[in-house]
Amino acid sequence: MGLTLQIDLADPDVITGRITDPGNWTANVRANRATPKGSASPSAGSYTLIIPGTNGSAPAGDGYGAVSVASTGKLKLTGSLADATKLAQSSVASANGQWPLYVSLYGGQGQLLGWLTFTNGGVEGDLNWIKNPMSSAKFYPGGFDFDTHAIGSIYHSTATPLIDFSSGVLILSGANLPDPVTNVVTVSGNKATGANVTLSLSASKGTFKGTFVNPPGKSKIPFSGVFLQNRDSGFGYFLGTGVSGSVFFGPGN
């Protein structure tokens, strides 16, 4: 096994290289400069992030996370993927705004992996989400492997209002619903209510939880997600029987 590293003098903040096991595999490596001591990270702040699922044999709806970046660049992610798998990572945002995201999932039988970049007021990047086949799994036992594009927004917990509309819609689709269900809701403060739905937004994190009833008279179905302030909309997921569906919360235009 061998390791080679190189630095480009035109961009000395980045080191690239390869790890090789001759005849078996090769892996690229990359190292970014950390925020210098005494300086504040340009990415410092709080963010909300969605990790879209897909259709068919993989989770639908949007996974989500709440992200905090300290002035030193230290980063913390907490959230949930669209199959209800808990998501947590402690990492570092480099001086150039890049975030190496890696989370081991399903007891070592899967992973979420990719590079995200903090931009002016947001964060985004391509991720690969893998789950190996697991016959005992309640959701998606056949496993999956697909690429997705994560999108996030800076989150200001002191913004007034946090939700910048008073009349909205909550749309649920997929899972075991025969057709999408649209609920008209009234927003008051950090809460939204409708005939068959309630939603509550966490002011400190930007995440939301709620329940809906479909059809009326049946049991309540929980859902959850996150609010993107730069889109003035929320995105998330709910669970059906063995599969998940998508949640959208936005202005009722």
C-alpha positions, -999 to 999 in steps of 0.1 A, spaced: 0 0 0 13 34 -9 5 71 -3 15 100 -25 7 137 -17 12 169 -37 7 206 -32 1 231 -59 21 263 -51 -6 283 -69 -31 271 -43 -11 261 -12 -43 258 10 -51 224 -6 -31 191 -6 -42 163 -30 -30 127 -34 -37 90 -37 -37 60 -15 -31 28 -35 -32 -9 -30 -15 -20 -63 -37 -42 -83 -67 -39 -60 -79 -3 -55 -70 34 -56 -85 62 -35 -81 99 -40 -74 121 -9 -78 158 -3 -68 180 26 -79 216 31 -64 243 53 -82 248 86 -93 282 98 -61 299 112 -60 305 149 -72 340 158 -94 342 127 -131 335 124 -144 309 100 -162 325 70 -187 297 73 -196 304 110 -233 304 117 -264 281 118 -278 264 88 -307 241 78 -301 214 52 -322 190 31 -309 157 16 -334 147 -11 -344 111 -15 -356 96 -48 -384 74 -61 -389 37 -66 -368 13 -45 -351 41 -24 -365 66 2 -387 94 -11 -391 127 6 -363 149 20 -340 140 48 -329 170 68 -303 184 92 -296 213 115 -260 225 112 -239 247 134 -204 260 125 -184 277 153 -160 306 147 -132 280 148 -147 261 120 -159 232 142 -191 218 128 -220 198 142 -248 181 122 -279 165 136 -310 153 117 -327 125 101 -327 108 66 -359 102 48 -361 66 60 -360 78 96 -324 69 101 -308 93 126 -280 115 112 -252 130 133 -216 142 125 -189 163 141 -166 177 115 -147 209 104 -155 235 78 -122 244 61 -109 279 56 -122 277 20 -157 267 31 -156 230 23 -172 204 45 -163 167 42 -195 148 51 -192 112 61 -217 92 82 -216 55 87 -252 41 86 -272 9 93 -246 -6 117 -218 -3 91 -240 -16 62 -243 18 46 -230 54 44 -236 90 34 -206 105 18 -196 136 -2 -182 172 -2 -204 201 7 -195 238 2 -206 268 22 -216 296 -1 -228 331 6 -259 324 27 -262 287 21 -245 253 16 -248 226 -11 -230 196 -26 -233 161 -41 -237 132 -18 -238 94 -23 -262 74 -1 -258 37 2 -276 9 21 -267 -27 16 -295 -53 14 -308 -61 49 -336 -86 50 -346 -77 85 -350 -39 78 -385 -24 82 -379 1 54 -362 -7 20 -348 -41 29 -335 -45 -7 -310 -17 -2 -301 11 -25 -272 32 -39 -279 66 -54 -265 101 -57 -283 132 -44 -277 169 -42 -280 185 -7 -291 221 -4 -291 243 27 -298 278 39 -283 300 66 -307 300 95 -314 331 117 -332 320 148 -339 356 158 -355 365 124 -390 381 127 -410 364 115 -393 330 111 -421 319 87 -427 348 63 -463 340 53 -496 338 71 -515 315 48 -498 284 35 -502 248 22 -488 215 35 -486 190 7 -479 153 13 -473 128 -14 -460 93 -20 -456 65 5 -490 47 6 -512 77 -4 -531 71 -36 -529 108 -45 -511 139 -31 -529 155 -2 -530 193 0 -539 209 33 -545 247 36 -530 260 68 -530 292 88 -496 303 102 -494 320 136 -459 325 151 -441 292 148 -472 271 143 -494 262 114 -528 246 117 -555 233 93 -585 211 93 -566 179 95 -530 190 102 -508 207 128 -472 218 124 -447 233 149 -414 249 140 -384 248 165 -372 284 166 -337 275 178 -330 249 151 -353 255 122 -367 219 122 -404 212 123 -427 184 134 -464 177 129 -492 153 123 -518 149 96 -550 128 93 -559 111 61 -586 102 56 -605 122 83 -614 101 113 -583 79 110 -552 79 132 -527 107 131 -496 103 109 -464 121 121 -441 140 97 -410 161 102 -386 183 82 -367 215 81 -374 251 71 -351 268 45 -353 305 51 -337 314 18 -366 296 1 -393 305 27 -404 269 25 -401 237 45 -392 202 32 -393 168 49 -408 132 50 -434 109 65 -434 72 68 -459 47 53 -459 10 53 -423 0 44 -418 32 24 -415 70 29 -432 100 13 -425 137 8 -436 168 27 -437 204 14 -447 234 35 -449 268 18 -469 299 9 -504 293 -3 -501 313 -36 
